[in-house]
């Protein structure tokens, strides 16, 4: 999922449960996230693996993979994840689910069929899920997922306004909790090319931008840029002084590390 590592483990756990319940219709009541990094020649890590407790029956291992682009080798990757999980947690039944959140049409296979084996896993294409299915929930985690759904004929800006208004209402008065969900919402919005719409919705709802993760990142980038610009101005000032002392443009460029084209001329 790209930037998912910045999302807290608590939200990932609730995200897994909500995806399992709302997208794959699994009747679960709790989940325990499990380690997914395997020490192999190459580094490969399943997205979300948890030991889950269903409303009925024995606990089992749920593997939920989140994919934001089509991958022709996805079925092979899923099979490798399956064998790794079997080796790590023997004796448990394993249920695999793939959630596709990409903007392009889903073209990936849902399994492998060969003379040696017949292997399949559940797949949900978020582009086909009516966003209102998730919007109807009173769980903030499910509400955030609605941004990945099908908006139908609804205006994206209007949808984002509704999502933000309800998310703010559900998390009130815990501002820290709201910021945590907004952080996840921004990641998913970027995946759907809705970042500008989201920023406009922030402004229209008068959400304090200074407290949002994207604002803090922007401030950090702005400070870095300011420092770079300050260093550039200082280098130009030094170049002018060296020029007055009759240094050649080539010598000045070597000293100040400025491009030769930027060296002032007499």
Secondary structure, DSSP 8 states (H G I E B T S, - for coil): --SGGGS-HHHHHHHHHHHHHHTT---EEEEEE---EE-SSS-EE-SEEEEEEESSS--EEEEEEEESS--TTHHHHHHHHHHHHHHHSTT--EEEEEEE--SS-----SEEE-SS-EEE-EEEEGGGSBHHHHHT-S-HHHHHHGGGSB-TTS-HHHHHHHHHHHHHHHHTT-HHHHHHHHHHHHHHHHHTT-HHHHHHHHHHTT--GGGSHHHHHHHHHHHHHHHHHHHHHHHHHHHHHHHHTT--HHHHHHHH---GGGS---
